[in-house]
Amino acid sequence: MKIIDTKILKGDCKEILKSIDNNSIDLIVTSPPYADRRKNTYGGIKPENYVEWFLPISKELLRVLKPKGTFILNIKEKAEDGERHTYVIELILALRNQGWLWTEEFIWHKRNSYPGKWPNRFRDAWERCIQFNKTKTFNMYQEEVMIPVGDWASGRLKNLSETDKIRDNAKNGSGFGKNISNWVNREKVYPNNVLNFATVCNNKNHSAAFPEELPEWFIKLFTKEFDTVLDPFMGSGTTLNVAKKMKRNSIGIDIITEYVEMVRRDIGESEFVLFEPKVEYESSRKKR
């Protein structure tokens, strides 16, 4: 009988990642501190310094990820002086230069986002979940995230035209159109890249916990049982808890003792591993 291995590592992920073996991780799912956010816990990173701060971390992530593994980065721009800051776009380009392939981008639509506005814009109800890979060939189990066919089928599939029954050139010149008749009598279809998950409203122990459905969806899509999932910015431990329920091994890293102890209690003493490098947070932060 295989045993699920859950490791909780305390310290600066830039240093702790160096202790993880090359090509040992199947999936990385993480949400690092956004620019100028979580100043009281993670110090806050200025948007103009964000790429410089993140690249040493992503270099280690590139090393530890398996050739057929996937890296999902949950991140969001900020508005500054009346316009969107470009630090996320700059980070994407820098990661590509580092050797990552920018394979896909998923949009997390927060379906319970409350209303709001500013003089020149409205409230965001979405965040990016950007997919990076080391190679063009990676593990992906699309059937695991299929969804019910939906109400669109009852009307769209009733009266098919001749072009609906073949894969022909699209009229707008965008390439080949889809053979719509392929979906007749099917109960499930593949989802699109917009993920509709509500935000977490009842977790007062962490300022930016994401819902369990988010890592669960990516774990289903990119891993199998007993694969290893890494979250280098563990926070409240959502990724680790979901991975454990889904029979995946996992590694979580966080620099905040309070979060480490909280996840330790949630995961269970017998599955807790504490690793504290000699490099402390304050000295590490000064080196950035």
N, C-alpha and C positions, 0 to 999 in steps of 0.2 A: 504493500500500500504506500503510495507516494504521500509525502508530507508537504503541506504548503509552508513555504518559508517567507516570513515577513520580517524585514529588517528596518529599524528606525535609527537613523544616524544623525547625531547632533553636531552642528557646526556650519561653517561656511562651505556651501556646495562646491565652490571653485577649488577648495582644497580637498574635500572629502571625495569628490569624484575621481581624484587621482588614485584612490585606493581600490577602485572598481576595475575588474579585468577588461581587457580589450574585447570587443565584439561579444559581449555577454548579455546585452539587454535587447528584448524583442520590441518593446514599445516605451516611449517616453511621452507622458502626458503631464503638462505642467502649466501653471499660470504664475509667472514671476511678478514681482512688484511692478506695477505700471509706473511710468514716469511721474515723478512728484507725488506719488501715492504711498501710503503706509509709512509716513515719516517717523512716527513714534515707535514703530516696530523694526522696520528694515532700513531706516535711515533716509529713504527717499533718494531717487536718482534723477538728476536733471535730464530733461529730454535731449539736450545737446551732448550729454555725456553717456547716453544710454547704450549706444552701439559699442563704445569703448569698454563699458562695464560688462556687457553681455558676451562679447566675443571670446574671452578666455574660458567662460563657462561652456559656451556652445562648442568650443574646440574639444573639450573633454567629453561632451555629449556625443560628438561625432566619433570619437575614439571608442567609447563603450558600446555604442549601438551596433547591433549585428548588421551585416551587409544587406539583409532583407528586412530589417526593422524599419520602424516609422517613428518620427518625432512630431508630436502635436503641440503647438505653441498657442496657448490662449492669451491674447493680448489685445489692447485697444489704444487707439490714438487719444489725444487730449486736444481740447480747444484752447488756444492761447492767443491773446490780443485779437480776438475776433476772427480767427481762422484756425483750421486744422493744422496741428503740428505734423511734421513729416517723419518723426523718429521711427515709426513702425515700417514705413516704406524704406527708409535708410537701412534699417536692420535687416529687412528681407534681402536687399541688394548685397549687404555685407556678408550675410550667411551664404548666399550663392557664391560669392568670391572665396569664401572659406572652404567650399567644397560640397555644400548642401545643394540638393535639387529641390526647388520650390514646386512641389508636385500638384498640390490642390489647396483650395481655401474653402473652409466651411464657415457659414455664418450661424452663430448661436443667437436665435431670436428669443428674447426674454418675453414670453407671452403675458406675464403679469406685471410688466413694467408700468409704473404709475405715471400720470401725465406731468408735463412740465414744459417750460419754454424759457428762452433767453431772447434778448432784443433781436438777434439775427439768426436764431436757429431754434429747433425743437429738441426735446429730450431724445437721447439715444436709447434704442430698445434692442440693441444688438452688440455683439462682440465678435472679433475674429477668432477662428481656430485654424491656424495655418499648418498645413502638412508639409513636412520636409522629409526627404529620404537620402540615403547614401548612393543608391543605384536606381536605375529605372525599373528593375525587377524586384518587387518586394511582396511580402506576404499580405494578402488581402482576402477576406472571407465575406464576400458581398452578400451571400445568401443569409448570413446571420443577422442582417439588419433589414431584411425585406419587410414591407408593410402591407396592410390590406389594400386592395386595388383602389378603393375609394369611389365616391359618388360620380366622379367624372366619367367613369366607364359606362354607366347606364345610358348616358346620352351620346358620348363620343363614339362608342363602338356599335351603335345601332345601325347607322346608315354609312357604311364605309364606301369611299370612292375607289376608283381603280388605283389611283396613286397611293391610297392608304394601304394597299395590299402588296406594295413593292417598296424597295429601298431606292428611291430615285433622287435626282438632284433637287434640292430645295429651291423654291421659286425666288427666294431672296438672295440666292447665290452664296449662301453660307456653307455649302457642302451637301453631303447626302442627307436627305430626310429620313425619318424613321419609318419602318414598316409597322404601322399602327395595328394591323391585324394580328400581330404576334401576341397581343394582350387579350384577345378574345378568349373567354372561358377561364381566364386565370384568376386565382383568388388573391395572389400577392404579387407585388411589383417592387422594383428597386426604388429607394428613396432619392430625393434630390439632395443638394448640399446645403439646405437651410434646415437647421435643427431647432425645433420648437420646444424648449424646455423652460419651465418657470424658474425664477431665481429662488435662492434659499432665504426665507424671511425669519426663520426661528432659531438661527444659529448665532447666539450672542457672543460666542467664544472666539470668533474670528471675523475680521472685518470684510473678508472677500471670499467666503466659501462658495464654491460652485455646486450645483445640484448633482446628486449621484448619477442621474441619467446621462450627464455629459461624459464623464470618463467611462461609464458603462458602455455607451454606444461605440466609443473608439476601441475599447477592449474587445468587444464583440467583433468589430470589423477587422482588427489587425492582429489578434492573438488567438491561440488555442489554450486549452487547459494546461497548466504547469509551465507556460511561458512566463517570462519575467518582465514586470512593468516597473518603471522608474518614475518617481516624481521628485525632482531636485529642489522644489519649493513646496514642501509637503503641506504646510499650514495646518488646517484642522484634520488632515488625514483622509479626506474623502476618497482619493484615488486608492489608497491602501485598503481601506475598508471594503470598497467595491471589488478590488482585485481578490481579496480574501474570499468574499462571497462567491466569486466566479471561479474559484480554484486556480488562481494565478499566483505565482510568487511575486513579491514586490519589494521595492526598496524606496524608502522615503527619507528625505534630508530636510532639516530645517535648523535655523540658527537660533530660534527663540525657545528657551527652556520651557516656557509655559505650554507652547504647542506640542513640543516633544513629549512632555509628561501627559498631556491630555490624550494624545494619540496612543501613548503607552497604555493608558487605562482602557481605552476603547478596544484596542487590538488584543490585549491580554499579556500578562507578565511572561508567560512561557514563550511567547513569540517575539519578545522584545530584545533588541540588540542595541546597546548604546555605544557609540563611537565618538569620542571627543578628541580631535587632533590637538597638538600642542599650540597651533596657531589660534589665538583667541579672536573673537569678533572685532574688538576695537583695533587691534594691531593689523588685522586683515583689511579692515575698512580703510585704514590710513594708507595702505599700499595701493589702493585702487586709483 
